């Protein structure tokens, strides 16, 4: 695994190792006697720079050693053992998303976005259209984006979609897009690199919010872009430099530290998410439960062909807004909060934001690392109490 490494440090991946081993050791520098295994954050706006600026670190908006370690780490998870993949970290998931959209598209181009994707995408759409870029949309499910792909410069995929948890066939969409000369970016936030590797499935970019399960503690805003094409990634890097959408060194260091427990957290959260989904599916009321790992879920067949883990998010719908709010109030182990992927379970009535086409009683639940039995019991008790 090779990522842009200004320090010239060995950046090969660990292709024969399992996910846990890779996550624990990802991006660490070569051992140096009496030095920490993971160097602390480097706080620097500028660096010593005698003569011509030929060294790796010149100015804090361009590069930082702490970013370098984190970028190598994420790259080794997104594309283990693969040379030529570059990863760039950003101040947030939307900063990473914007960097791909606005660095790859020009006035007169067309882009295909999911109509059921993350609720901030409409904000990006408005800005794209203001720049003279045609924006087409179609739902994630049923590979519906294929129907509006002709002539597009870029296809943006979000699978599983947030919050509806629909899944599309990445390989099929990539093949169709490339045959038409379009690039493909996949939002991999919900799956994480341990659940899905878009670059291995043929995508040009894997983009994600590291705010969510990747770092997993709800205390960092972060985003990243991984890609193979040097020219395309150079444009992404240039966009980061222009807008200054860079992470702080402390956030980057905390993110790297958090990666060490990624496999432990993901496996626990995913297993518990399945247990919660199964319990909800068995509830006497019809709740319209969605989770890609449920064999009866509409997304299961495709998800099982391209995902190695199914994520920590479960969605379901209660009959009314009032019932949903009573349910959330009755929960004791689940915080009423937005976002997802943290070690503490959260849930929210997603319709309160107004940006998603979901019923008033739609609940998006992010399953944390609590004991599965405790969490399932809390959810079922809250369902029972809220029905009174």
N, C-alpha and C positions, 0 to 999 in steps of 0.2 A: 504494500500500500504506500503510495507516494503522494504527499501533498506538498504544495509550495512551502518550503522550509528555509527561511532566510538565514537561519543559524547553520545550515548545512548539517544538521543532526540526522542520524539514521532515522528514516521514517517508514521503514518496511513494516508491513502488518504482521499479523500472527495467523496465517491462513489455516493452520492445522489446529488452532486452539478453539475452545468453545466460547460461547458468548460471555460467560462469566469471567473467564480468564482474560479475554480481550477487553472487556469493560474495565476491569481492575487495573490493567496495565496500559491502556490506550494513551498514547501521546506522551508518555514519560520520557525524559531525556536519558541518555546513557548515564549509568551510575558514576558519581564522582565522590571520592572518599571525603567523608565528613560534611557532605552537602545533603540537603533534604531530597527525598525521592521525588517530590513534586515541589519545584521552586515556588516561593511566594509570589504574590502579584507584583508586577513592575509598574510603579507609578512614575511616569515620565512623559512630559510634553515634548522634550527634545533630548538628543543624545550627543555625546562628544562626536564631532564630525570634522576632523582635520582634512584639508585638501579637497579632492573631488568626492562627491557623495556617492561612493560605490558600495558602501557597506549595507548590511541588511536592514538596519534600523536608523532612520534619519529624523522622523517627526511623528509625534504620537497619533496623528490622524491617519497615517499610512500603515504603520505596522507597530506591533508591540510583542515582546517575547512571550507574554502570558497568552495572548491570542494564538500565537504560533503553536504552543503546546495543545491548546484546546482544539484548534483547527485540525491538527494531526490526529488527535484523539477521535473527533467526530468522523473524520474521513475514514479512519480505520474501521469504524463501525458501519458506516454506510456502504463501503466497498472493500471489505477485507481482502488483502492479498492482491489488490489490483493497482497497477501502476497508472500514472497519468490522471488521477482524480484530484482535483483541488477543492478545498473547502474554505469558505470565508464566513466569519461570524459577524453578527450585526446586533444593534441595540435592542431589537424586538423581532417578533415574527413578521409583523407588517413591514418593517424595514427591509427584511430579507425578501419578502414577496414583492414589494415595490421595486427593489433593485433588479429583479429579473424582468418584470413587466416593462419598466421604463428604460432599461438598458438595451432590451432586445427589439423594441417596437418603435416605429417611426410613423409620422403622419401618412395616412393612406394605407397602412397595414391593417390587417384584421386579426383579432384574437378571440378565441373561444374560451369562455369561463363557465363554471358550473352555476346553474340557476339556484342550486340548493346548498351552496358552499358557505364558508365563514361569513358572518354578517358584515364584516368590514369590506368585503369585496365590492359591494355597490359603491362605496366611497372611491375605491380605486377605479371603478368603471366610469364614474362621473369625470374623473380627472383624465383618464385615457381619452374619453370622447371629446373633452375640451381641447386635447392636443391633436384632434383630427384622426384618431384611431377608431376603427369600427369594432364594436364589441358585440359578439353574439353569445347567447346563453342557451343552455339545455340542461336537463337534469342529469345527475350522475347515474342513476339506475338505468338498466337496459342499454348501456353504452350509447345513450341518446345523443351525446356530443358528436358522434360520427355524422349525424344528419346535417350538421352545420359547419363541417370542417373544410369543405372545398375553398381554396384560395386563402386560407388563414396562414398567418406567419407563425403563430404560437398557439398551442393547445395547453390550457391549464386544467389539470385534473386534481380533484380532492377526493381521495378514497381511503378509508371510509369517509363519507361526507359528514360534516358537522352542522347541525345536530342530528340529522335524520338517520345516519349510519347506513346509507346505501353504498354499494360497492360497484365499481366498474372494472372491466377487464383491461388492465394496464397494457399487457402485451398486444392485445388486439388494437387498442387505440394508438399505441406507439407505432405499430406497423402501418396503420392507415395514415397517420399523420406524416410519418417519414416518407411514405410513398407520394404524398402530396407536397413535400418540401417544407413541412412545418416542424418546428421544434416542439418538444414536450417537456413541461414542468409538472412535477407531482408534489402536491402538498402532503408530506409524510408525517404531519404533526401527531395525528391520533395513533398511528401504528408504531411510531418510533423505528429506528433502524433495526431493532431486535424483532419487530413484528413484520417488517416489509422493507425490501431494498429496491427502490425504484430504478436505480442505475443498472442493477443486474437484470431488470425486466425491460431494459432498453431506453429508459427515459434519458433526456439530456440534462435535466436538473432535478435534484431532490431538494426540496425546500421545506423548512419546518420552523415552528416556534419552539425554541428550547425552553420557553417559559413553562411548558406543560410537563408531560411525564419524563422527558429527557433529563431534566434536572430535578423535578419531582417534589420540591418542598414549598412551592408557592411563594418563594422569596426572591426570585430573579426574573427580570425581563431579558430575553435573549432570542436571537434568530440565527439561522445559518442557511447557506446555499452550498450544495456540493454539485460538481459537474466535471465532465471529461474534456469538453472542447476548450482548448486553451484560449482561442479568440473570444468565445462567448463569455468565459469566466473573466477574461481581461476587461470586458465591457462591464461586467458586474462589479469588479474591483474598482473600476473608474467611477461608477455611480456611487459606490460607498464613499470614495474620496470626495466627490463633488458635494454630496449632501451631508457628509460627516455623520452617517448613521452607525456609529461605532459603539461597541460595548465598553463599559468601564473595566479597568483591569481587575478590580475586586469581583465584579460580576463574572468575568471570564474565569477567574481562579475558582470561585465558588462552584461554577458550572462544571469545571473539570473535576473538582473534588467529588461532586455529586455523581459523576458518571461511574465511579467505582461501585456504587450500589445499584446501578441500573438493572442488571439482570435479576438481582434479588427482588427489587421492587416490582419490576414488570411481571415476573412469574407469579408473585403473591397476588398482585392486583388483578391480573388477568384471570387467575383461577377463582378468585372471589367474585369477580364480575360475572363469570359464568354461573356460579352458585346463586347469585342474586337474580340473574336473568331467568334461571330455571325456576326459582321460587316464585317469581312474578308471573311466569308463564302458567304455573299451576294454581294461581290464585283463582277463586271462583268467578270473579269478574273478568271480562275480556278487557285487557289493558293495552293491546297492540304493542307488545314488547318487541323491541329491536335490539339485537346483539349479533354481530357477524359470526360469533362462535356457536350459536344455537343451531343445531341441525335443521330445525324447522324454519329458521330465518330465511327470507327471500335472498339474502346476500351470501348465504353459507357456501353454496357450491363454488362460486367464483372466488370468494375470500379464501377458501381452503386450498385453492390452486396457486395463490400468489402470496398469502400471508403465513408467517410462521407463528405468530401470536395475534390475538384478535382485539387487543386493546382493553382499556379499563372503563370505557363509557358504555352505559346502558340507557336506553330511552324507553319511555312508556307514557301512556296518556290516560289521565283520569277524566271523568265525565264532565267536570265543570271547573272553572277557575277557582271557585270557592273551595271545592273539594281538594284541589291541588294545594292551595294555600294552607288548608287544615292539615294535610299530610305533611307538608314541610315543617309546620309548627310543631307537629307531634314527634318528629325525629329527635333522638337524643345523641346519636353518634355521628350524625351527618350535618355539616354546616350548610346553611343557606347562603351559597356564594357562587359566583360565576367562575369561569375557567375550568380546567380539569387536569387530571394527571398527578395530583399531589398525594402524599402519603396519608393525609386526612381526607376522608370521604366528604364530598360536597354534592349538593343537588340544587336545582333551581327550576322555577317555572319559566321556561325559556321565552314564552310569549311576552314577558314583561318588558323586553327590550324593543319589541316591535319590528325587528329586522328579519325575522325568520317566518316562513310560511308554515306555521305549526298551529295546532288547536290551542285554545286558551288553557286547557288542562295538561299540556305536554310537559313532561318532566325529563330533563337531562341529568343523569346521575353519574358522577365520577367516583368510582370505587377505589378506596384507599387501601391501607395496609393493616387495617384492624383485623381481629380474628374473624374468620368467615361466619362462624356460628353466631357471634354477637351481632354482626352487621345484618345478616339475614333476619334474625329475630327482631332487630330494631325496625327494619323496613316493614315486615309483616305486621308488627304491632301498630306502627303508624298508619298503615293502610286500614287496619281494623278500627282504630280510634277515629280516623277521619271519616269513616263511613257512618258513624253514629249521628 
